[in-house]
């Protein structure tokens, strides 16, 4: 059984208890019919405060966001009905107002005001308590009113408010804990992803540079021209992977290697300017980049990402000029952001 059902069972039990006591009082008081009408009004008030659905989406705050919050119109109706039923019960009691059983009217209305507090209308609940207290003190006096159930009404409503505060505090603590757990999980996932990426980079470095380093060690550093070319190509490949792995795929790597194999110098730099692009957009940028590298005959090529909102990558290619201190622009291409 859920907590809601347990609480509802307790409320129904108290309602039945006060209903029976109200019926018994009807056999004692001089205005029995008037008292029964008052009991019926109180019972309707219980139905309103229990089953009117709560909804206040514009309200702010933890308690005000609760779907159990009683609508304002219902809270007003409840307080008005409590005022009428309390005053009419006092009037119908006549000379029996001082009998101990008359504490029923305080307890019954205290139950309604406690539920009103639980339905997150604290100001209206305490307003109802003030009205009940004023009517009871006017009819009986302070001491007798407190002994006839007014003190219990204060305690019930006060305990209900303390419970609400505790529940709201627990909700805030739980929400904060959930946010911390999510942040911790995200941080852990990012660390795992970085470790996996570093392992992949190490594996790639070993695959690329391992054979070249092995030949260097075995030959004692004496390499022929082909081996020197392979070493330079491996060094450039590792540099590309470290500087701009987001720009690389199989087609781009093949285009860069083909460009270096013909003797050109290729520098690829990623300044983390493409972190906002998704996988599909990156694939389109890489496809254009690979095509540009295959089509150019420049001797020195620089590929660099840019934070410009319209341009993703800039490609600059230069061709050696007759004079050593000059070179000619052979390629200028801007790859637009998809």
Secondary structure, DSSP 8 states (H G I E B T S, - for coil): --HHHHHHHHHHHHHHHHHHHHHHHHTTSS-HHHHHHHHHHHHHHHHHHHHS----TT--STTTT-TT---HHHHHHHHHHHHHHHHHHHHHHGGGGGSGGGHHHHHHHHHHHHHHHHTT-HHHHHHHHHHHHHHHHHHH-HHHHIIIIIHHHHHHHHHHHHHHHHHHHHHHHHHHHHHHHHHHHHHHHHHHHHHHHHHHHHHHHHHHHHHHHHHHHHHTT---HHHHHHHHHHHHHHHHHHHHGGG--HHHHHHHHHHHHTT-EEEEE--S--TT--HHHHHHHHHHHHHHHHH---SEEEEEE---SSEEEEEEEEEE-SSTT-EEEEEEEEEE--
